[in-house]
Amino acid sequence: MSESSTVRGKGAGSPDDAPRRTSIPTFYRQVVAELRKVVYPTQEQLVTYFLVVLVFVVVMMSFVSALDLGLGKLVFAVFTAGDDI
């Protein structure tokens, strides 16, 4: 048995095994059917999600700003320590 037939599997290169293309009307019907399955959030859920994301972003901004300020002061202190002489 050759190595290539083991890797590709039985008949992997034949055109009969290739997936068929879907027609445009069938594709459109499938898209509409999938969109009908989508569960959209209520207004209350949307407001809750918005507030959670807003609080998270504000907390992360505060953390990164504090880290930036602290590291900036540390670098400034390290590089200006020898200037007093």
RODO-2510 file (C-alpha; in nm, 4 decimals, decimal comma):
residues 85
     n   res          X          Y          Z
     1     m     0,0000     0,0000     0,0000
     2     s     0,1405     0,3355    -0,0934
     3     e     0,1724     0,6157     0,1562
     4     s    -0,0329     0,8641    -0,0479
     5     s    -0,3430     0,6432    -0,0526
     6     t    -0,3240     0,6086     0,3250
     7     v    -0,3062     0,9831     0,3808
     8     r    -0,5701     1,0848     0,1281
     9     g    -0,8094     0,8038     0,2012
    10     k    -1,0133     0,5981    -0,0413
    11     g    -1,1158     0,7937    -0,3491
    12     a    -1,0385     1,1342    -0,2033
    13     g    -0,9270     1,2745    -0,5364
    14     s    -1,2231     1,1611    -0,7455
    15     p    -1,4619     1,4287    -0,8754
    16     d    -1,7666     1,2264    -0,7601
    17     d    -1,6728     1,2854    -0,3943
    18     a    -1,6567     1,6642    -0,4332
    19     p    -1,9371     1,8525    -0,2535
    20     r    -2,2110     1,9844    -0,4792
    21     r    -2,2708     2,3598    -0,5037
    22     t    -2,5978     2,4900    -0,3669
    23     s    -2,8202     2,6947    -0,5946
    24     i    -2,8783     3,0595    -0,5085
    25     p    -3,2486     3,0176    -0,4129
    26     t    -3,1650     2,7199    -0,1893
    27     f    -2,8850     2,9151    -0,0242
    28     y    -3,1201     3,2086     0,0374
    29     r    -3,3845     2,9798     0,1929
    30     q    -3,1220     2,8232     0,4190
    31     v    -2,9970     3,1646     0,5306
    32     v    -3,3497     3,2799     0,6132
    33     a    -3,4182     2,9539     0,8006
    34     e    -3,1001     2,9977     1,0083
    35     l    -3,1822     3,3618     1,0870
    36     r    -3,5229     3,2567     1,2179
    37     k    -3,3444     3,0364     1,4734
    38     v    -3,1534     3,3333     1,6175
    39     v    -3,2680     3,4382     1,9640
    40     y    -3,2374     3,8136     1,9927
    41     p    -3,1876     3,9662     2,3400
    42     t    -3,4661     4,1605     2,5054
    43     q    -3,4203     4,5301     2,5790
    44     e    -3,3527     4,4521     2,9456
    45     q    -3,0815     4,1997     2,8544
    46     l    -2,9312     4,4442     2,6072
    47     v    -2,9084     4,7184     2,8715
    48     t    -2,7563     4,4724     3,1191
    49     y    -2,4951     4,3542     2,8682
    50     f    -2,4137     4,7145     2,7765
    51     l    -2,3598     4,8112     3,1402
    52     v    -2,1430     4,5062     3,2085
    53     v    -1,9226     4,5852     2,9090
    54     l    -1,9061     4,9545     3,0017
    55     v    -1,7988     4,8785     3,3612
    56     f    -1,5401     4,6269     3,2388
    57     v    -1,3918     4,8766     2,9928
    58     v    -1,3753     5,1521     3,2579
    59     v    -1,2048     4,9158     3,5052
    60     m    -0,9524     4,8033     3,2428
    61     m    -0,8836     5,1648     3,1396
    62     s    -0,8197     5,2566     3,5031
    63     f    -0,5890     4,9588     3,5510
    64     v    -0,3862     5,0287     3,2363
    65     s    -0,3680     5,4020     3,3162
    66     a    -0,2438     5,3339     3,6692
    67     l     0,0098     5,0857     3,5377
    68     d     0,1288     5,3355     3,2765
    69     l     0,1585     5,6144     3,5330
    70     g     0,3438     5,3936     3,7813
    71     l     0,5875     5,2523     3,5282
    72     g     0,6423     5,6003     3,3817
    73     k     0,7353     5,7405     3,7220
    74     l     0,9601     5,4409     3,7906
    75     v     1,1468     5,4820     3,4611
    76     f     1,1764     5,8576     3,5183
    77     a     1,3156     5,7966     3,8697
    78     v     1,5672     5,5376     3,7440
    79     f     1,7010     5,7491     3,4593
    80     t     1,7178     6,0787     3,6504
    81     a     1,8787     5,9336     3,9639
    82     g     2,2373     6,0019     3,8407
    83     d     2,1738     6,3604     3,7273
    84     d     2,2141     6,5059     4,0805
    85     i     2,5920     6,4687     4,0771
***
